Amino acid sequence: MAWTPEVGADVIAFADSDRSVTGKVVEDFGDSETYPVDVNSTRIADAARRFAVLTDDGGLVFADTADLRPRGETPA
């Protein structure tokens, strides 16, 4: 059974990358499909991410389910 993040979960976002951070899920924006916003040939906004994660150092990042794993889980 696949893990599904939820508000309050301790997570690692963007694990195994130079953007890796630890924190807690503070908001779930739902499983709605989102789209990037382009004006003419200029992208002004990427597609929205599902989860807001408050990082341990006080930052805020946005991530999708595939970008998160439970804190303490070892990579497969």
C-alpha positions in Angstrom: 0.0 0.0 0.0 1.4 3.4 -1.0 2.0 6.0 1.6 -0.1 9.1 1.4 1.1 12.3 3.1 -1.3 14.1 5.4 -1.3 17.3 7.4 1.0 16.9 10.4 3.2 14.3 8.9 7.0 14.6 9.4 8.5 14.4 5.9 11.6 14.7 3.8 10.9 16.8 0.7 12.9 16.3 -2.5 15.0 13.6 -0.9 18.3 12.6 -2.6 18.6 16.0 -4.3 20.4 19.2 -3.6 16.9 20.6 -2.6 16.4 18.0 0.2 14.7 19.4 3.3 13.0 18.0 6.3 9.8 19.5 7.8 6.1 19.0 8.5 3.2 19.0 6.1 1.0 22.0 7.1 -1.5 22.1 4.3 -3.1 19.8 1.8 -4.5 21.6 -1.2 -6.3 18.5 -2.5 -5.9 16.2 -5.4 -7.2 18.6 -8.0 -5.5 18.7 -11.3 -3.6 22.0 -11.9 -2.1 23.7 -14.9 0.8 26.0 -15.6 -0.1 29.6 -16.6 1.4 31.0 -19.8 0.8 34.4 -21.3 1.8 34.5 -24.9 5.1 32.6 -24.9 6.0 33.4 -21.3 5.4 31.0 -18.4 4.2 33.1 -15.4 3.4 30.3 -13.0 4.1 26.6 -12.9 1.4 24.1 -12.0 0.4 24.3 -8.3 1.8 21.7 -5.9 -0.5 19.7 -3.6 1.3 20.0 -0.2 2.8 22.9 1.8 5.7 21.8 4.0 7.0 24.0 6.8 10.7 23.2 6.9 12.7 22.7 10.1 14.6 25.9 9.4 11.4 27.9 9.1 11.0 28.0 5.3 8.0 26.9 3.2 8.2 24.6 0.2 5.5 23.2 -2.0 5.6 19.6 -3.1 3.6 16.8 -4.7 3.1 13.3 -3.2 6.0 11.9 -5.3 8.3 14.6 -3.9 7.7 13.5 -0.3 8.6 10.5 1.9 8.1 9.9 5.6 11.0 11.2 7.7 13.1 8.3 9.0 12.3 6.1 6.0 15.4 4.7 4.3 15.5 4.8 0.5 14.5 1.7 -1.3 
